[in-house]
Amino acid sequence: MSAAVWTQSLRKEFTLGWGRGRVLAVEGLDLEIKRGEVFGLLGPNGSGKSTAMKMILGLLRPTAGRAEVCGNLAGTLAARKQIGFLPENPYFPAFLSGLELVRYYGKLCGLGGKALEGRVAELLSLVRLGGEAGRRPLRTYSKGMLQRAGLAGALVSDPEIVMLDEPTAGVDPAGSREIRDLIRELKERGKTVIFSSHLLEQVEDVADRVVILHRGQKLREGRLEDLLTMSGEWQVRARGLGEAQRRELHAWLVQHGAEVLGEGSPRERLEDYFLRNLPERERR
């Protein structure tokens, strides 16, 4: 079985106007993204994440190299049929409701009748916009709700691959958590999810593997667990130790040649603290 996405020596240069030369956006990018995995394109703004995604989508033609989607050349009709895409800042007609938006995307994909209405209802339920929320006009939606509506539209054709460009950018912590939960659910349904982000802490819970880009080049690639594990260090979390026992443990570690880098109670992540302290009605 072919990879979901495969690239070899992918390169993209842009020509600047008025004789100002060329700028290199992506250089020599080799990727093999497996079917059914969640893959993150990480890096600071301007690192080439969006450019790489657009070449995979076929929205940009590579200067050199090759990209394939499910064994098909990127940009061909066969490749595009395999992908659902949500850009970072999608534009939706504000007068439409969430339901009308997803129905419109369905009609563009050739769906109609009961099959379309069933698919719309299923997807709105998936992205937590069923019932009254789906009937509200998009102009009343928060950024997180707009992203979820756009995700429903990207899924209407039941694509093999879902590509999300900065899906949590500008979204509050509660909305960001909802989007990450949806990414996990898509993986459980067998979808391949590829997303870009410059916020490492927002993707470490959902990504199977990542590539870290900087100035268009690959710095690191692999499982986050492998990339973030600090070899040579050992961390112990314990509960129920008294003061005397903690001192005893500290003395034992020093006696056996260990350098104690830090002690104290574990810290809760800020996002978890924030969400835990929200009123119950605001967590939904």
C-alpha positions in Angstrom: 0.0 0.0 0.0 1.4 3.4 -1.0 2.0 6.1 1.6 -0.7 8.7 2.2 1.8 11.4 1.2 5.3 11.0 -0.3 7.7 13.8 -1.3 11.2 13.7 -2.7 13.6 16.6 -2.9 10.7 19.0 -2.8 11.8 22.6 -3.5 10.0 25.9 -4.0 11.4 29.2 -4.9 9.4 32.4 -5.4 10.5 35.2 -7.7 10.4 38.6 -6.2 9.2 41.5 -8.3 11.2 44.4 -9.7 14.4 42.4 -10.2 14.9 41.7 -6.5 15.9 38.1 -7.1 14.3 34.9 -5.6 13.5 33.6 -2.2 13.7 30.0 -1.2 10.7 28.8 0.8 11.2 25.0 0.8 14.5 23.1 0.1 15.0 19.4 -0.4 12.0 18.2 1.6 11.7 14.4 1.8 8.6 13.0 3.6 6.8 9.7 3.9 3.5 10.1 5.8 1.8 6.8 6.5 -1.9 6.1 6.1 -3.9 6.5 9.3 -1.4 8.6 11.2 -1.5 12.1 12.6 1.4 14.0 11.2 2.5 17.5 12.3 4.4 20.1 10.2 6.0 22.2 12.9 8.1 25.3 12.9 8.1 29.0 13.4 6.2 31.4 11.1 8.0 31.5 7.8 9.5 28.1 8.1 7.8 26.8 4.9 5.0 24.8 6.5 2.2 26.3 4.5 4.2 26.3 1.3 4.9 22.6 1.7 1.2 21.9 2.3 0.2 23.9 -0.8 2.5 21.8 -2.9 1.1 18.6 -1.6 -2.4 20.0 -2.3 -1.4 20.9 -5.8 -2.1 24.6 -5.2 1.5 25.4 -5.8 3.8 23.8 -8.4 7.2 22.7 -7.1 10.3 24.4 -8.5 11.9 20.9 -8.3 11.2 17.5 -6.8 8.0 15.5 -6.6 5.0 15.0 -4.3 2.5 12.2 -4.4 -0.8 11.7 -2.7 -1.9 8.0 -2.3 0.3 7.1 -5.2 -1.0 9.9 -7.5 1.0 12.9 -8.6 0.0 15.9 -6.4 -2.3 18.3 -8.1 -4.0 15.8 -10.3 -7.7 15.1 -10.0 -7.1 11.7 -8.6 -4.9 13.2 -5.8 -7.2 16.1 -5.0 -10.1 13.7 -4.5 -8.2 12.1 -1.6 -7.8 15.3 0.4 -10.1 17.5 2.5 -8.4 20.9 3.3 -9.1 23.6 5.9 -6.9 26.7 5.4 -5.7 28.9 8.3 -8.1 31.7 7.6 -11.0 30.4 5.6 -13.6 32.8 4.2 -17.2 31.8 4.6 -20.3 33.8 3.5 -21.4 35.2 6.9 -25.1 35.0 6.1 -25.0 31.2 5.7 -25.6 28.9 8.7 -23.3 26.1 9.6 -25.8 23.6 8.2 -26.1 25.6 4.9 -22.3 25.8 4.6 -21.8 22.1 4.9 -24.8 21.4 2.6 -23.2 23.7 0.0 -19.9 21.8 0.1 -21.8 18.6 -0.2 -23.5 19.8 -3.4 -20.1 20.8 -4.8 -19.0 17.2 -4.2 -22.0 15.9 -6.2 -24.1 14.8 -3.2 -27.8 15.3 -3.1 -31.1 14.2 -1.6 -31.3 12.0 1.5 -27.6 11.0 1.2 -26.6 14.7 1.4 -28.9 15.5 4.4 -27.7 12.4 6.3 -24.0 13.3 5.6 -24.6 17.0 6.8 -26.3 15.9 10.0 -23.5 13.3 10.7 -20.7 15.8 10.2 -22.4 18.6 12.2 -22.8 16.1 15.1 -19.1 15.1 14.7 -17.9 18.7 15.1 -20.3 19.5 17.9 -22.4 21.9 15.8 -25.6 19.9 15.8 -29.1 21.2 16.7 -29.5 24.9 17.2 -25.8 25.7 16.8 -25.9 24.4 13.2 -28.8 26.7 12.4 -27.2 29.9 13.6 -25.6 32.2 11.0 -21.8 32.0 10.7 -21.4 35.7 11.6 -22.4 34.7 15.2 -19.7 32.0 15.4 -16.5 32.2 17.4 -13.2 31.4 15.7 -13.3 27.9 17.1 -16.8 27.3 15.8 -15.9 28.6 12.4 -12.9 26.2 12.3 -15.2 23.3 13.3 -17.7 24.3 10.6 -14.9 24.4 8.0 -13.7 21.0 9.2 -17.1 19.6 8.6 -17.0 21.0 5.1 -13.6 19.5 4.5 -14.9 16.1 5.5 -18.1 16.1 3.4 -16.6 14.0 0.6 -15.2 11.4 3.0 -11.5 12.0 2.0 -8.6 9.7 2.9 -6.5 12.6 4.1 -7.5 15.7 6.1 -5.1 18.7 5.9 -5.4 21.5 8.4 -3.3 24.7 8.2 -2.8 26.2 11.7 -6.2 24.9 12.9 -5.8 26.3 16.4 -4.4 29.7 15.5 -6.4 32.5 17.2 -8.6 29.9 19.0 -9.1 30.1 22.7 -7.9 27.2 25.0 -11.4 25.6 25.1 -11.8 25.7 21.4 -8.3 24.5 20.8 -9.0 21.5 23.0 -12.1 20.7 21.0 -10.2 20.8 17.7 -7.5 18.5 19.1 -10.2 16.1 20.3 -11.6 16.1 16.8 -8.2 15.2 15.4 -8.1 12.2 17.7 -11.5 11.1 16.6 -10.6 11.4 12.9 -7.6 9.1 13.6 -9.9 6.6 15.3 -12.0 6.7 12.1 -8.9 5.7 10.1 -8.2 9.1 8.5 -4.7 10.5 7.9 -4.5 13.9 9.5 -1.7 16.3 8.4 -1.6 19.7 10.1 0.8 22.6 10.5 1.5 24.5 13.7 4.1 26.8 15.3 2.8 25.9 18.8 4.6 22.6 19.8 2.7 22.4 23.1 -0.6 22.2 21.3 0.3 19.2 19.1 2.3 16.9 21.4 -0.8 15.2 22.7 -2.2 14.3 19.2 0.7 13.8 16.7 2.1 10.4 16.0 5.1 11.9 14.2 6.2 15.4 13.3 8.7 17.1 11.1 10.3 20.3 12.4 11.1 22.9 9.6 13.2 26.0 9.8 13.8 28.3 6.9 12.4 25.8 4.5 14.7 22.9 5.6 14.0 19.8 7.7 15.6 20.0 11.1 14.2 16.9 12.8 11.7 14.2 12.0 10.3 11.4 14.1 7.9 10.5 16.9 7.4 13.3 19.5 8.1 10.8 22.3 11.5 10.1 20.8 12.3 13.8 20.0 11.3 15.1 23.4 12.8 12.4 25.6 15.9 13.7 27.3 18.3 10.8 27.3 20.6 10.5 30.3 17.9 11.9 32.7 15.5 10.0 34.8 12.4 11.5 36.4 10.5 10.1 39.3 7.1 11.3 40.5 6.0 10.1 43.9 3.2 10.7 46.4 2.9 10.0 50.1 6.6 10.6 51.1 7.2 12.5 54.3 9.9 15.2 54.6 12.4 12.7 56.2 11.9 10.2 53.4 12.4 12.9 50.7 15.7 13.9 52.3 16.7 10.2 52.6 16.0 9.7 48.8 17.9 12.9 47.9 20.9 11.7 49.9 20.8 8.2 48.3 20.8 9.7 44.8 23.8 12.0 45.6 25.6 9.1 47.2 25.3 7.1 44.0 26.7 9.9 41.8 23.5 11.4 40.5 23.1 15.1 39.9 19.7 16.2 41.2 18.4 18.8 38.7 15.2 19.7 40.5 12.8 18.7 43.2 9.3 19.7 44.2 5.7 19.0 43.3 4.9 18.4 39.6 3.5 21.4 37.7 0.1 21.2 36.0 0.0 22.5 32.4 -1.4 26.0 32.1 -4.0 24.8 29.6 -5.2 22.0 31.9 -5.4 24.5 34.9 -7.4 27.0 32.8 -9.9 24.4 31.6 -10.2 22.7 35.0 -11.2 26.0 36.5 -13.8 27.0 33.8 -17.4 26.8 34.8 -18.9 23.5 33.6 -21.2 25.3 31.1 -18.2 27.0 29.4 -16.3 23.8 28.8 -18.8 22.5 26.2 
